[in-house]
Amino acid sequence: MSEIKIGDWRAKIDAIDTTLLHLLNVRASFALEVGRLKGARGIALRVPAREQEILSRMKKLNPGPLDSEAVGKIYSQILHESIRIQEDHRLGSARIPKREKTRPMEKRRKVAAA
């Protein structure tokens, strides 16, 4: 039986890297389309709930040997780059609209009196 050499393993890794690069670019193209739709509707590019949904789903689907921390880092970077290219294509803003903070009535009175 012949032993697989390091060069053979590297060739397999190179093939996977080529496929990953292709898939990442396909994903980026889809993210651009989503960005176009969000821009047309006036929706912020960043939707934290959706980002958390993606991260949670990927961690749950992960069979290993990567651990959840690694999967989280990888997908956080993918999401960051997706937003960045949407902004680079001027499809909208990644800024999340700030909610107006409501203060308890007592604090409002103190501020009004000041």
Biotite code that builds the C-alpha atoms (Angstrom):
import biotite.structure as struc

atoms = struc.array([
    struc.Atom([0.000, 0.000, 0.000], chain_id="A", res_id=1, res_name="MET", atom_name="CA", element="C"),
    struc.Atom([1.438, 3.378, -0.961], chain_id="A", res_id=2, res_name="SER", atom_name="CA", element="C"),
    struc.Atom([1.634, 6.164, 1.556], chain_id="A", res_id=3, res_name="GLU", atom_name="CA", element="C"),
    struc.Atom([0.113, 9.562, 0.747], chain_id="A", res_id=4, res_name="ILE", atom_name="CA", element="C"),
    struc.Atom([2.883, 12.130, 0.738], chain_id="A", res_id=5, res_name="LYS", atom_name="CA", element="C"),
    struc.Atom([2.792, 15.671, 2.062], chain_id="A", res_id=6, res_name="ILE", atom_name="CA", element="C"),
    struc.Atom([2.696, 16.976, -1.520], chain_id="A", res_id=7, res_name="GLY", atom_name="CA", element="C"),
    struc.Atom([-0.462, 14.953, -2.146], chain_id="A", res_id=8, res_name="ASP", atom_name="CA", element="C"),
    struc.Atom([-2.137, 16.452, 0.926], chain_id="A", res_id=9, res_name="TRP", atom_name="CA", element="C"),
    struc.Atom([-1.057, 19.916, -0.162], chain_id="A", res_id=10, res_name="ARG", atom_name="CA", element="C"),
    struc.Atom([-2.562, 19.344, -3.605], chain_id="A", res_id=11, res_name="ALA", atom_name="CA", element="C"),
    struc.Atom([-5.860, 18.394, -1.939], chain_id="A", res_id=12, res_name="LYS", atom_name="CA", element="C"),
    struc.Atom([-5.706, 21.524, 0.223], chain_id="A", res_id=13, res_name="ILE", atom_name="CA", element="C"),
    struc.Atom([-4.971, 23.659, -2.867], chain_id="A", res_id=14, res_name="ASP", atom_name="CA", element="C"),
    struc.Atom([-8.021, 22.199, -4.611], chain_id="A", res_id=15, res_name="ALA", atom_name="CA", element="C"),
    struc.Atom([-10.198, 22.954, -1.570], chain_id="A", res_id=16, res_name="ILE", atom_name="CA", element="C"),
    struc.Atom([-8.787, 26.502, -1.377], chain_id="A", res_id=17, res_name="ASP", atom_name="CA", element="C"),
    struc.Atom([-9.681, 27.067, -5.027], chain_id="A", res_id=18, res_name="THR", atom_name="CA", element="C"),
    struc.Atom([-13.226, 25.840, -4.401], chain_id="A", res_id=19, res_name="THR", atom_name="CA", element="C"),
    struc.Atom([-13.543, 27.928, -1.223], chain_id="A", res_id=20, res_name="LEU", atom_name="CA", element="C"),
    struc.Atom([-12.421, 31.050, -3.067], chain_id="A", res_id=21, res_name="LEU", atom_name="CA", element="C"),
    struc.Atom([-15.002, 30.416, -5.778], chain_id="A", res_id=22, res_name="HIS", atom_name="CA", element="C"),
    struc.Atom([-17.765, 29.853, -3.214], chain_id="A", res_id=23, res_name="LEU", atom_name="CA", element="C"),
    struc.Atom([-16.791, 32.937, -1.202], chain_id="A", res_id=24, res_name="LEU", atom_name="CA", element="C"),
    struc.Atom([-17.043, 35.034, -4.356], chain_id="A", res_id=25, res_name="ASN", atom_name="CA", element="C"),
    struc.Atom([-20.443, 33.524, -5.208], chain_id="A", res_id=26, res_name="VAL", atom_name="CA", element="C"),
    struc.Atom([-21.563, 34.353, -1.653], chain_id="A", res_id=27, res_name="ARG", atom_name="CA", element="C"),
    struc.Atom([-20.231, 37.904, -2.050], chain_id="A", res_id=28, res_name="ALA", atom_name="CA", element="C"),
    struc.Atom([-22.208, 38.291, -5.296], chain_id="A", res_id=29, res_name="SER", atom_name="CA", element="C"),
    struc.Atom([-25.364, 37.231, -3.467], chain_id="A", res_id=30, res_name="PHE", atom_name="CA", element="C"),
    struc.Atom([-24.566, 39.677, -0.646], chain_id="A", res_id=31, res_name="ALA", atom_name="CA", element="C"),
    struc.Atom([-24.288, 42.459, -3.240], chain_id="A", res_id=32, res_name="LEU", atom_name="CA", element="C"),
    struc.Atom([-27.749, 41.574, -4.549], chain_id="A", res_id=33, res_name="GLU", atom_name="CA", element="C"),
    struc.Atom([-29.146, 41.673, -1.005], chain_id="A", res_id=34, res_name="VAL", atom_name="CA", element="C"),
    struc.Atom([-27.420, 45.044, -0.549], chain_id="A", res_id=35, res_name="GLY", atom_name="CA", element="C"),
    struc.Atom([-29.076, 46.372, -3.706], chain_id="A", res_id=36, res_name="ARG", atom_name="CA", element="C"),
    struc.Atom([-32.490, 45.291, -2.427], chain_id="A", res_id=37, res_name="LEU", atom_name="CA", element="C"),
    struc.Atom([-31.834, 46.813, 0.996], chain_id="A", res_id=38, res_name="LYS", atom_name="CA", element="C"),
    struc.Atom([-30.662, 50.061, -0.603], chain_id="A", res_id=39, res_name="GLY", atom_name="CA", element="C"),
    struc.Atom([-33.778, 50.259, -2.750], chain_id="A", res_id=40, res_name="ALA", atom_name="CA", element="C"),
    struc.Atom([-35.922, 49.797, 0.359], chain_id="A", res_id=41, res_name="ARG", atom_name="CA", element="C"),
    struc.Atom([-33.914, 52.080, 2.619], chain_id="A", res_id=42, res_name="GLY", atom_name="CA", element="C"),
    struc.Atom([-32.919, 49.238, 4.945], chain_id="A", res_id=43, res_name="ILE", atom_name="CA", element="C"),
    struc.Atom([-29.615, 49.360, 6.837], chain_id="A", res_id=44, res_name="ALA", atom_name="CA", element="C"),
    struc.Atom([-26.997, 46.948, 5.523], chain_id="A", res_id=45, res_name="LEU", atom_name="CA", element="C"),
    struc.Atom([-26.268, 45.549, 8.985], chain_id="A", res_id=46, res_name="ARG", atom_name="CA", element="C"),
    struc.Atom([-28.982, 43.525, 10.632], chain_id="A", res_id=47, res_name="VAL", atom_name="CA", element="C"),
    struc.Atom([-27.468, 42.205, 13.870], chain_id="A", res_id=48, res_name="PRO", atom_name="CA", element="C"),
    struc.Atom([-30.267, 39.680, 14.424], chain_id="A", res_id=49, res_name="ALA", atom_name="CA", element="C"),
    struc.Atom([-29.585, 38.161, 10.995], chain_id="A", res_id=50, res_name="ARG", atom_name="CA", element="C"),
    struc.Atom([-25.844, 38.106, 11.660], chain_id="A", res_id=51, res_name="GLU", atom_name="CA", element="C"),
    struc.Atom([-26.434, 36.262, 14.945], chain_id="A", res_id=52, res_name="GLN", atom_name="CA", element="C"),
    struc.Atom([-28.767, 33.845, 13.172], chain_id="A", res_id=53, res_name="GLU", atom_name="CA", element="C"),
    struc.Atom([-26.055, 33.021, 10.630], chain_id="A", res_id=54, res_name="ILE", atom_name="CA", element="C"),
    struc.Atom([-23.363, 32.600, 13.301], chain_id="A", res_id=55, res_name="LEU", atom_name="CA", element="C"),
    struc.Atom([-25.593, 30.379, 15.443], chain_id="A", res_id=56, res_name="SER", atom_name="CA", element="C"),
    struc.Atom([-26.641, 28.263, 12.480], chain_id="A", res_id=57, res_name="ARG", atom_name="CA", element="C"),
    struc.Atom([-23.080, 27.712, 11.310], chain_id="A", res_id=58, res_name="MET", atom_name="CA", element="C"),
    struc.Atom([-21.891, 26.779, 14.795], chain_id="A", res_id=59, res_name="LYS", atom_name="CA", element="C"),
    struc.Atom([-24.801, 24.354, 15.162], chain_id="A", res_id=60, res_name="LYS", atom_name="CA", element="C"),
    struc.Atom([-24.100, 22.730, 11.771], chain_id="A", res_id=61, res_name="LEU", atom_name="CA", element="C"),
    struc.Atom([-20.362, 22.457, 12.423], chain_id="A", res_id=62, res_name="ASN", atom_name="CA", element="C"),
    struc.Atom([-19.244, 18.795, 12.504], chain_id="A", res_id=63, res_name="PRO", atom_name="CA", element="C"),
    struc.Atom([-15.625, 19.670, 13.462], chain_id="A", res_id=64, res_name="GLY", atom_name="CA", element="C"),
    struc.Atom([-12.707, 19.407, 13.734], chain_id="A", res_id=65, res_name="PRO", atom_name="CA", element="C"),
    struc.Atom([-13.021, 23.226, 13.807], chain_id="A", res_id=66, res_name="LEU", atom_name="CA", element="C"),
    struc.Atom([-14.416, 24.350, 17.143], chain_id="A", res_id=67, res_name="ASP", atom_name="CA", element="C"),
    struc.Atom([-17.255, 26.861, 17.576], chain_id="A", res_id=68, res_name="SER", atom_name="CA", element="C"),
    struc.Atom([-14.848, 29.694, 18.298], chain_id="A", res_id=69, res_name="GLU", atom_name="CA", element="C"),
    struc.Atom([-13.053, 29.143, 14.988], chain_id="A", res_id=70, res_name="ALA", atom_name="CA", element="C"),
    struc.Atom([-16.326, 28.921, 13.073], chain_id="A", res_id=71, res_name="VAL", atom_name="CA", element="C"),
    struc.Atom([-17.513, 32.117, 14.766], chain_id="A", res_id=72, res_name="GLY", atom_name="CA", element="C"),
    struc.Atom([-14.324, 33.973, 13.821], chain_id="A", res_id=73, res_name="LYS", atom_name="CA", element="C"),
    struc.Atom([-14.435, 32.776, 10.223], chain_id="A", res_id=74, res_name="ILE", atom_name="CA", element="C"),
    struc.Atom([-18.097, 33.667, 9.714], chain_id="A", res_id=75, res_name="TYR", atom_name="CA", element="C"),
    struc.Atom([-17.768, 36.984, 11.549], chain_id="A", res_id=76, res_name="SER", atom_name="CA", element="C"),
    struc.Atom([-15.057, 37.912, 9.055], chain_id="A", res_id=77, res_name="GLN", atom_name="CA", element="C"),
    struc.Atom([-17.167, 36.734, 6.113], chain_id="A", res_id=78, res_name="ILE", atom_name="CA", element="C"),
    struc.Atom([-20.066, 38.872, 7.349], chain_id="A", res_id=79, res_name="LEU", atom_name="CA", element="C"),
    struc.Atom([-17.772, 41.858, 7.894], chain_id="A", res_id=80, res_name="HIS", atom_name="CA", element="C"),
    struc.Atom([-16.407, 41.565, 4.354], chain_id="A", res_id=81, res_name="GLU", atom_name="CA", element="C"),
    struc.Atom([-19.909, 41.198, 2.920], chain_id="A", res_id=82, res_name="SER", atom_name="CA", element="C"),
    struc.Atom([-20.933, 44.488, 4.524], chain_id="A", res_id=83, res_name="ILE", atom_name="CA", element="C"),
    struc.Atom([-17.685, 46.140, 3.429], chain_id="A", res_id=84, res_name="ARG", atom_name="CA", element="C"),
    struc.Atom([-18.187, 45.267, -0.238], chain_id="A", res_id=85, res_name="ILE", atom_name="CA", element="C"),
    struc.Atom([-21.803, 46.408, -0.060], chain_id="A", res_id=86, res_name="GLN", atom_name="CA", element="C"),
    struc.Atom([-20.566, 49.779, 1.233], chain_id="A", res_id=87, res_name="GLU", atom_name="CA", element="C"),
    struc.Atom([-17.789, 49.870, -1.375], chain_id="A", res_id=88, res_name="ASP", atom_name="CA", element="C"),
    struc.Atom([-20.478, 49.481, -4.046], chain_id="A", res_id=89, res_name="HIS", atom_name="CA", element="C"),
    struc.Atom([-22.368, 52.355, -2.382], chain_id="A", res_id=90, res_name="ARG", atom_name="CA", element="C"),
    struc.Atom([-25.391, 50.199, -1.692], chain_id="A", res_id=91, res_name="LEU", atom_name="CA", element="C"),
    struc.Atom([-26.164, 51.746, 1.659], chain_id="A", res_id=92, res_name="GLY", atom_name="CA", element="C"),
    struc.Atom([-24.825, 52.210, 5.123], chain_id="A", res_id=93, res_name="SER", atom_name="CA", element="C"),
    struc.Atom([-23.795, 49.636, 7.684], chain_id="A", res_id=94, res_name="ALA", atom_name="CA", element="C"),
    struc.Atom([-24.796, 52.014, 10.455], chain_id="A", res_id=95, res_name="ARG", atom_name="CA", element="C"),
    struc.Atom([-27.552, 50.642, 12.591], chain_id="A", res_id=96, res_name="ILE", atom_name="CA", element="C"),
    struc.Atom([-30.181, 53.282, 13.335], chain_id="A", res_id=97, res_name="PRO", atom_name="CA", element="C"),
    struc.Atom([-29.985, 54.189, 17.018], chain_id="A", res_id=98, res_name="LYS", atom_name="CA", element="C"),
    struc.Atom([-33.129, 53.790, 19.036], chain_id="A", res_id=99, res_name="ARG", atom_name="CA", element="C"),
    struc.Atom([-34.190, 56.753, 21.046], chain_id="A", res_id=100, res_name="GLU", atom_name="CA", element="C"),
    struc.Atom([-33.463, 56.037, 24.681], chain_id="A", res_id=101, res_name="LYS", atom_name="CA", element="C"),
    struc.Atom([-36.452, 56.423, 26.894], chain_id="A", res_id=102, res_name="THR", atom_name="CA", element="C"),
    struc.Atom([-35.800, 57.744, 30.334], chain_id="A", res_id=103, res_name="ARG", atom_name="CA", element="C"),
    struc.Atom([-37.909, 57.129, 33.389], chain_id="A", res_id=104, res_name="PRO", atom_name="CA", element="C"),
    struc.Atom([-40.233, 60.054, 34.106], chain_id="A", res_id=105, res_name="MET", atom_name="CA", element="C"),
    struc.Atom([-38.219, 61.204, 37.150], chain_id="A", res_id=106, res_name="GLU", atom_name="CA", element="C"),
    struc.Atom([-35.020, 61.536, 35.147], chain_id="A", res_id=107, res_name="LYS", atom_name="CA", element="C"),
    struc.Atom([-36.858, 63.482, 32.431], chain_id="A", res_id=108, res_name="ARG", atom_name="CA", element="C"),
    struc.Atom([-38.144, 65.947, 35.025], chain_id="A", res_id=109, res_name="ARG", atom_name="CA", element="C"),
    struc.Atom([-34.654, 66.455, 36.461], chain_id="A", res_id=110, res_name="LYS", atom_name="CA", element="C"),
    struc.Atom([-33.222, 67.078, 33.000], chain_id="A", res_id=111, res_name="VAL", atom_name="CA", element="C"),
    struc.Atom([-36.056, 69.470, 32.130], chain_id="A", res_id=112, res_name="ALA", atom_name="CA", element="C"),
    struc.Atom([-35.511, 71.375, 35.367], chain_id="A", res_id=113, res_name="ALA", atom_name="CA", element="C"),
    struc.Atom([-31.761, 71.748, 34.803], chain_id="A", res_id=114, res_name="ALA", atom_name="CA", element="C"),
])
